[in-house]
Each structure stands twice: as C-alpha cells, then as structure tokens.
Amino acid sequence: MKSIVVRAFWDSETKVWVASSEDVPGLATEAETIDELTAKLKTMIPELIKANGLAEEFHGEVPLYLMAEQVSKIQLSA
C-alpha cells in the first residue's frame, strides 16, 4: 500500500509549522498548530493528488505520516 510522508518543522521566527512532501508535488503549507496543519493537509493532499494526475497511484484510504520536528533548548546546571 502506498503511503504519504509529510515532513514539518517548527519555524521559531514566524511561529508556525511548515510542511512539505516529496510524495505530493506542490505541497507546501503552514499552520500555527499541528492540529491545524493536519486539517489543512487532509484537504490539500487530495486536491494536489488529483491536480498532479496521481489518482491511480493513490486511491482509497492512504496512510499519512506527519513527521514533525521541533528544536528547543534546555538549561542544564553545571
């Protein structure tokens, strides 16, 4: 079964999650929360699959893997 992997990272300057995917050409979006990002992806991905003529590759229920990365700093005592 074909799946879709979306990679997202936290942009600390703009305070949004930025997402893209090599599996879905043209996918680039952002949102303030992971939940908002997931909702956007569930709308955008089917539209982009259709627009890119990939409907035969992806059909029915397709697993969506959202790989989120956030880097932060913690203070450790010496």
C-alpha positions in Angstrom: 0.0 0.0 0.0 1.3 3.4 -1.0 1.7 6.0 1.8 2.4 9.7 2.0 5.1 11.2 4.2 4.9 14.8 5.1 7.8 16.5 7.0 7.1 19.5 9.2 9.3 21.7 11.2 8.7 24.5 13.7 9.8 27.9 12.5 10.5 29.8 15.7 10.8 33.1 13.9 7.3 33.0 12.3 5.8 30.8 15.0 4.3 28.3 12.5 4.7 24.7 11.5 6.0 24.5 7.9 5.2 21.3 5.9 6.2 19.8 2.6 6.3 16.3 1.0 8.3 14.6 -1.7 5.4 12.3 -2.2 3.0 15.1 -3.2 4.3 17.6 -5.7 3.5 21.2 -4.9 2.7 20.6 -1.2 3.8 23.5 0.9 1.8 24.9 3.7 2.0 26.2 7.2 -0.2 26.4 10.3 0.1 27.6 13.9 -0.6 24.2 15.5 -0.1 20.5 14.5 -3.9 20.0 14.6 -4.5 22.9 12.2 -1.7 21.6 10.0 -3.2 18.1 9.9 -6.6 19.6 8.9 -5.1 21.6 6.1 -3.2 18.5 4.8 -6.3 16.4 4.8 -7.9 19.0 2.4 -4.8 19.9 0.3 -3.4 16.5 -0.3 -6.4 15.0 -2.2 -6.6 18.2 -4.3 -2.9 18.0 -5.2 -3.1 14.3 -5.9 -5.9 15.0 -8.4 -4.2 18.1 -9.9 -0.9 16.2 -10.4 -2.6 13.2 -12.1 -1.6 10.8 -9.3 -5.1 9.4 -8.6 -4.1 6.0 -9.9 -1.1 5.8 -7.6 -3.1 7.0 -4.5 -6.7 5.8 -4.0 -8.9 4.7 -1.2 -7.5 5.2 2.3 -3.8 6.1 2.2 -1.7 6.3 5.4 -0.4 9.8 6.1 2.7 10.0 8.1 3.3 13.5 9.6 6.9 13.7 10.7 7.2 16.8 12.9 10.5 18.2 14.2 10.9 20.9 16.7 14.2 22.0 18.2 14.4 23.8 21.5 17.0 24.4 24.1 17.0 23.4 27.8 19.2 24.8 30.5 21.3 22.3 32.4 23.0 23.0 35.6 26.8 22.8 35.5 
